[in-house]
Amino acid sequence: MSMRHTVKVRRGATVAVAAVLALTLAGCGGEDDKKPQGDAKPSTASSQSGPSKKPTASATPSAEPTEVLATSNGDPGIVLTVNSAVRDQGGFITVSGQIKNNGAQVFTKVTAWRGDEKNASGTSVAGATLVDKAGKKRYYVLRDTESRCLCTTGITRIEQGATIPFFAQFPAPPANTTEVDFNLPTFATATIKISG
């Protein structure tokens, strides 16, 4: 199976898993109003004022990655965190993490992150690179058959205080390379360890 087919299968599997989880979560709601209210113990949610109070973000489990391989500062207040760099048997590495806006205003200077990308991917993190210093080689973000990057796309702005996830896939350096430098334009270079 070629690398492109592996990526398409993985994306399809990810979408399928997300759809199943969404349907499962949707099916779990709505049963509380059928239970008798007299026997129920008061909860913190029911003690909140207002009938249309929505759960806060702290009421849901955190999906935020806990491992931090590296952090890098960019424009004032913009921080990039790399959470994983996983080598796949298909011959590529997926780097993923988050970009947070700790600044005082909305951040809109995201076009520099696309690098020399001029076409299909639009605003993206396609300008990211990996550098194998030992092997003296630079790796660029992979593309699909329509020249779209295999990376996060559609980033137009980051609201003040917001965090957005990102990923980028690269050709894998040799198996004996366990550490590479990750660079995204406008951010300082971050040295990360490869797992897998």
C-alpha positions, -999 to +999 in steps of 0.1 A: +000+000+000+015+034-010+020+062+015-008+082-001-033+053+003-021+048+039-028+085+047-062+084+030-071+052+050-060+068+082-079+100+075-110+080+067-106+059+098-103+091+119-134+106+104-153+073+109-142+071+146-152+108+152-186+102+136-193+071+158-182+090+189-204+120+180-234+097+175-227+078+207-225+110+227-257+124+211-275+091+220-265+095+257-283+128+263-320+135+268-328+107+293-326+129+325-360+145+319-378+111+320-365+103+355-385+112+386-372+144+401-382+138+437-357+110+443-327+127+427-300+143+448-292+179+439-261+182+418-239+212+411-254+215+376-289+217+390-280+244+415-270+268+388-294+296+381-313+297+349-330+268+330-309+272+299-274+271+316-250+252+294-221+231+308-188+249+311-156+236+295-144+225+329-174+201+332-162+181+302-131+159+302-100+176+289-088+165+255-057+186+258-025+166+253-004+162+284+030+155+269+051+184+258+081+177+235+090+214+230+076+249+231+086+278+208+077+315+208+066+333+177+050+367+173+044+384+207+021+362+227+019+333+202+033+300+216+037+268+197+037+235+216+047+202+200+030+173+218+041+144+196+063+133+167+053+098+158+071+076+131+046+055+112+054+022+094+042+038+062+074+059+060+063+092+074+063+112+106+032+130+120+041+160+142+012+174+162+006+200+188-011+233+196-007+270+189-020+294+216-027+331+215-016+345+248-015+380+232-037+410+239-057+408+206-069+385+178-039+371+158-044+371+120-008+369+107-011+332+098-002+334+061+035+332+069+029+297+082+020+284+048+056+290+036+058+291-002+023+275-005+005+294-032-023+270-043-046+243-030-039+243+008-045+280+013-039+291+049-022+262+066+010+251+084+025+238+051+056+260+057+067+237+085+100+217+081+119+190+099+157+190+098+178+160+105+211+176+116+230+144+117+219+133+082+221+169+070+187+168+054+156+190+054+121+174+051+090+193+038+054+187+045+039+159+023+014+166-004-015+146-018-022+140-055-039+174-058-010+192-042-028+199-009-006+196+022-010+168+046-013+192+074-037+215+092-055+239+069-081+267+071-064+287+099-074+323+094-072+337+129-067+328+165-088+346+190-073+361+221-067+333+247-077+305+222-057+274+214-058+256+180-045+221+173-022+215+144-006+185+126+019+181+098+031+149+081+067+146+067+087+119+051+105+099+078+142+103+082+163+071+086+153+048+115+185+057+135+175+094+136+157+099+169+158+137+171+150+164+146+145+202+146+109+213+139+105+248+124+073+267+115+079+302+100+078+330+126+086+306+154+120+297+169+133+262+160+123+235+184+143+202+189+119+172+193+123+135+199+107+110+175+087+081+189+077+049+172 
